[in-house]
Structure formats: C-alpha cells, structure tokens
Amino acid sequence: ANSKALLERYSDEKKAIVWLFIDDADATFLNTPEHRLVLSTFFSACRYLSQSVKGLVIRASVRTDVWAILAQHDEALDKCEQYLLDLHWSTHEGGEILIRKILSYFQRTYPDDPRFGLLNPKTDGSAIERIVFASRFRWGRDFVEPDKPIFILSNGRPRWATHLCKLAAKAAYRFGDDVIGIRHIRESLLKYGETRLNDLYKEHRHQYKNLESLIESFARGPAKYSTNALMQRITDRIIRKHGMPEIDGIQKSGGALDVAHFLFRIGFICGRDQKDTGGLAFFRYEDRPNLLTTPQNLDDGLVWEVHPSYRAVLRIS
C-alpha cells in the first residue's frame, strides 16, 4: 500500500540503485497556467523523491524551450538548476560528433585497413572529414568547413545532421562523385525539408491547430524579414483569414506578436545578425527567449529568417 516505503525497504536490504527514466515529460505541454503548474510540480516532486528515497535516481527530459518557460514562472525550479544538464551542442561540438561517426563507421567496416585504424578524431579531424566531404563548402560569402553548414541546417540536432548527410551521400552517388559537396547538400534539401516539416507538425500541432496553414503562409515568400515585415505577413496571411490565434489553448490578445514568438519558439524562424557575412550567426529561442515578447526590445537589432532547412520545401527564395 505504501510504494515509498517499499522502495526504501528494497533499497536498504539490497543496496540497489534504481534508475527511473522519464522521456518527453512535456509531450503534450501547452503554455497555460495549469500545464505549467503540473510540469513544474512534477520536477519538484522528482527532486524531493531523489533526495528522500535512498538509491533512487531520476532522469527526466524536457524540451529546452519548455524549461525556459517554466523557469520564468516558477521560482521553486531554481533549486533544480544545480541538477540540470542542458543537452545542446555548439557548432564545434556538432562537428566533432560528425567526425567520430564517420571514423567509427570506417573502422567497423574496414577493421584491418591501417588508413582508418591510425586516425585520431582529436588530431585528425580534417583528414577524417575529407574521407567523405569536399574540403570546403561555399556558404554565404565564405568557404567553410563542411560541418558548419550541415550543423546549421540540422538546427543543432546531431540526428538531423546525420539524416542530411545520408541524403547528400545518396545524391553524390547518383552524380557519380567520390565525395559530398555543397551541391549534394542543396540537392537533398527538398526531401530533407519534407521530413523536417513533418516532424515539426507532429511535435507542435497540439499547441496550434492551424499550424500547417501558418507554416504554408510563408511559402513562396522571402527568407528574411524585418520585425515589421514579419508582423505584416502574419497579419495579412493568418489573422485576417483565420482570426485571432489560439496558441497553447488560449486565445491570444497580442495578435501577430504572439504568433511570431510562437514561430521563434518552435524553431521555424530564427534571429540573424546582419553584420555577420559568413551566414553562421543564427540565434535560436534558447539563446534569447525574451525576444518578440516586449515592445521595449522586440528584436535587439536582429532580422528574422525562415530556418534554411525549410526553404526548399516551401519554395522560399
């Protein structure tokens, strides 16, 4: 009858460590007071249980944007910050992951080939990349290492970077080329974008029932918007046709600004520093969660761009 006592007794007698993994705790999260209360209480309960039950270890995952929302509304979660592991990767770290995946594949497939057995991912990163990639990719006005545009197109997620590389490898094979170049990446963006859009819909449709209409309203438009131009497009293509939006189960009063912030939060648009000529200075919601929320500093001087991974499928110039 007493589950907590049972766990304590089992732990004392067996001296066991019990791991409890809870994935996607925010799977149906809506940014409402009720949902925020449920999820923040859940994390506080996890903290209490792990401290009070000997041998119980809890690992729970939540999206970064959802945690940012919870942390803004519940001071009690400040006590959880010391246990927080932010699972995000810099462009450099994303490149290291890609290099290790390439090397591990060739070492598994050709275990007796000294060309691969002697390579070290820490010191031979460029040599490992050149096994499958052209040495440099044209990106913006510069030539950069291949992992940089790949990681941008993956929106910082290693699994998407891997998926894009697989599609590009197939394109290189079709063209009869020995290594993957930027044209093979571009050739793959349509199919890659379709997969990314489907994933976006599955992950966030419960927050906004007209999500497909919202995303398609940017089709055949420009890639880059000033804040005023972004508000105007949302007003013309969404609000005047479908009325005031209902996001996270609440009828929003902020109109176009609320929709823009939602697009920023789900990663469809990102901020961009126009002073950067290399095309690498993108800002995600996790970097600046308070943008597009207050008139005092809507954009911090940034412009807004539809993320590059969605442009081919939406025929955005």
N, C-alpha and C positions, 0 to 999 in steps of 0.2 A: 504493500500500500504506500510505502514511503520510498520513492525512487532515489531521492538524495541519500537516504540512509543506506540503501542497498549499494550504491556506488561507493560510499565511504567504507563500508564493511569489506567489500570486494577489494578495494584499493589497499586497505590496511592488511588484509590477510595475504594477498598475492603480491603486494608491492608492484602492481602493474601500472603502466602508463596507458591511459585510454585517450585516443585521439578522436575528436569529433570534427569532421569537415562539413561545412555548410556552404555550398556554392550558390551564387546568384541569389543572395538573400533579398535583393531588390528587383527580382524578376518582373513583378507587376507594379512597381513603385510609381505612384503619382505624387506630384509635388503639392500635397494638400496637408493641412494640419493633422488630420487623422493618420495618414500614411507616415508622415514624419514622426509622429508620436510612437507608432507601432515599431518602426525600424530603429529609432534611437533607443527605445526601451529594450529592444532585442539586444543591441550591442552592450548596453549597461548590464543586462542580465548575463550575457556571456562573460563579461569582466568579473561579475560577482561569483558566478559558478566556478570559473577557473581559479579564483583565489580561495574559495571556501571548500572545494572538493579536492582532496589530495590526489594527485596523479591524473587529473582531468586536464587535457589540453584542447583548446578550441581554436580552430582556424575558420574564419568566415570571410567570404569575398563579397565585395560590393563595388559598383562602378565608381570611378573617381569623381564624376560629376555629381552623383547622388551623395557621396560622402561630403563633398563641398557644400551641398545644400543643407545636409543635416548639421554639419559643424557650425553653420551660420545661425541656426535656430535653437540649438540645444547646448547650453554651457556644460552640461554633465559629460558630454563627449570629449571635453578637454582632457579628462582623466584617461581616455582611451588612446590619446595621441601617442603615448610612450610605447604602445604595443603595435602601432600602425606601420605596415610595410607597404610603401607606395610602389606598386608594380608598373613602373613605366620605364622606358628605355630612351636614352639620348640617341642622337643620330650616330654618334661614335659607337655606342654600345650595340645599336642595331647592326652596324657594320661588322662588329666582332661576332655577333650571333650568326650572321650570314657566312662569314669566313669559316667558322667552326662547322657549320652544316655542310659546306662544300667539302672541306677536308675530311670530315668523318665519312661522307659518302664514298669518296675515292679510296680511302684507307680500308673501308669494309669491302668494297667491290674488287679492289686490286691489292690484297694484303701483302703480296710478295714484290710489289713494284717499289723500288727504292726512291723513285721520283716523288712519291707521296708519303712514304714512311718517314722520310727525314725532315719533312716540313713541320714548322712550329707556328701555330696560329698567332703567338705573341710577337714573333720576329719576322715572319714571312707572309704577313697579311696580303701585301700587294701581289706577291707571286701566286698565292692561292687564288685570289680573285681572277688573275689572268688565265687560270685554267679554263674558266667558263665565260668570262666577261672581256669585252674590249677594254683597253687600258683606261680610257677616259670617255665620259659621256658629255655631249653638248647639252647644257642646261641653263636656260636664260642666256646671258651674255658670256658665260664662262664654260670651261671644261672642268668637270669634277670627277671624283672617284665614283664608280658605279653604285656603291651602296647608298650614297646620299640621295639621289632622286628616287631610288627604289624605296627607301625608308620614308620619304615624304609621301609618296603615293600610297604607302601602307598605313598612313596616319599613325605611325608609331607602334604598330602592332606586328610583331615578328611573323605571326601565322599568315597575315596578309602579304607580307613581303615574300614569304616562301611561295604562296599561291601565284603571285605575279611573276616570279622568276620561272616557275614551271610553265606558265603560259608563254612567256618570252622564249624559253628554250625550245618549245614546240614550234614557235614561229621561226626561230633561227634554223631549225632542222628543215622546215618547209622551204626556206630560201636557199638551203644548201650552204649555210655559213658555219664556220667552225666555232665561233664564239658569239655570245649575246651582245648586241649593240643597242644603242638608243632607239633605232628604228624598229627593232623587235619588241621593245617595251611599248612603243607607241602603237604598233600593230596589235598588241594584246589588250589595249585599254578598253575597247568596246566590250569584250567578253568579261574582262575584269570588273568594269563598271557595273555590268548587269548583276554580277554576283554581289558586289558591294551594296547596290541598291536594295536587292532582296534582303540582305542581312540587316540593313538599316530599317526597312519596313517591319521585319519580324521583331526587332529589338524595341522599336519605339511607337508602333502603331497604337498600342493601348493608351498612349499618352495623348494622341491627337488622331481622331478617327478619319480626318481628311488628309492624312499625311501624304498619300500618293498625289493628290491634287496640289498640295503645297509644293512638293518637290518638282512636279511636272510644270508648275508655273514659271520655273526658271529655264525651261527648255528653250533652245534656240536663242537665248539671250546672251548678254556679255558675261565674261567670267569675273569681272571686277566691278565693285560698286562703292561709291561714297556712301556714308551713312544716310544722307538724304535720299539718294537714288534707291537705296535698298528699301527704305520705308515706303517710297512711292510705288515701287514694283509690288510689294506685298499688299499695299492698299488697293492698287488697281486690279491685281490678278486674283487676290484672295478675299479681302474683306468686302469689297463691293459686290462680289459674286456670291460669296457664301456667308456673309455676315460676320459679326464679331466672333473671334475664335474661342473654342472651348479647349483649353490645354490642361492636362493633368486633372480633368474632371471639374474644372472651374471655368466659368465664363469670364474671360479676361477683360479688364477695363482699359488696359494700356494699348490695345489695338495693335498696330504694326510693330511697335516696340517689343511687345510680349512675344510676337511670332518670331521676330528677328533673334531675340535672345534664345528662344527655343531652338532655332536652326543652328545657332552658335553652340549651344549645349550639346546637341546630338552630333556635332562634327560635320554638318553639311556645309557650313561656311566657316571660315577661319579668318583671323586678323592677319594683315600683312603690312610690314614696314616698307614703304615705298622707297626709302633711302637705300635699301638693300638691292643691289643689281644682280646678285647671283641667284635669286629665286629660292633662297633657303630659309629666310626669316619669317616663318609662319608662327602664329600664336593660336594655341588651342584654348578651349574653355578652361581646361585645368590650369593654364598659365595665368589667365586673367578672368576669373569667374564673375567679377563685378561689372565688366563692360556690358553695354547695352541694357543697363538697369537704371541708371540715374542720369538726368539731363545735365548734371554738372560735369560729367566726363563720360560721354557715350562711347567714344572710340579711342581716346588717348592718342589721336593723330593717325591711327591706323586706317587702312581701307579694308573692305570686306571682299573676300574671294570665295567663289564656289570651290570646294576642295578639288584638286586636279583629278582625283580618281573618278569623279562623277561626270566630268565634262564630255567625254567621248560619247557615252550612252545617252546623254541629254542634248547632244549636238550643240554644245556651248562653244562659242568661238574663243 
